[in-house]
């Protein structure tokens, strides 16, 4: 793969955006982290096919981001287990498109 082909592929992968319609913010976080992991894996695989210092540097950067996405996913999964174990229900306070999701934890 040439550097130019790599850059086109990189741009197309990075343009992909996560579309999630989850009411539960924990599930949203898990799905979002999974999406990010798959995206970084594709980018790392593409960078390995190019003999370029820039591609190697980007690959290292994506490796670090992949590790962060994996740990984020694990934290969300652990939080989900803890919530299920404690039988706590999560209710979003508001979910307009341009407002951050806030959660309120309430025991059953």
BELFEN-V530464 format. One record per backbone hydrogen bond with DSSP energy under -1.0 kcal/mol. CO is the residue of the C=O (numbers start at 1). NH is the residue of the N-H. If there is no record, write none. Layout:
CO,NH
CO,NH
//
This chain:
2,6
3,7
4,8
5,9
6,10
7,11
8,12
9,13
10,14
11,15
24,28
25,29
26,30
27,31
28,32
29,33
30,34
31,35
32,36
33,37
34,38
35,39
36,40
37,41
38,42
39,43
40,44
41,45
42,46
43,47
44,48
46,49
47,50
50,52
52,56
53,57
54,58
55,59
56,60
57,61
58,62
59,63
60,64
61,65
62,66
63,67
64,68
65,69
66,70
67,71
68,72
69,73
70,74
71,75
72,76
73,77
74,78
75,79
76,80
77,81
78,82
79,83
80,84
81,85
82,86
83,88
87,108
89,106
91,104
96,99
102,93
104,91
106,89
//
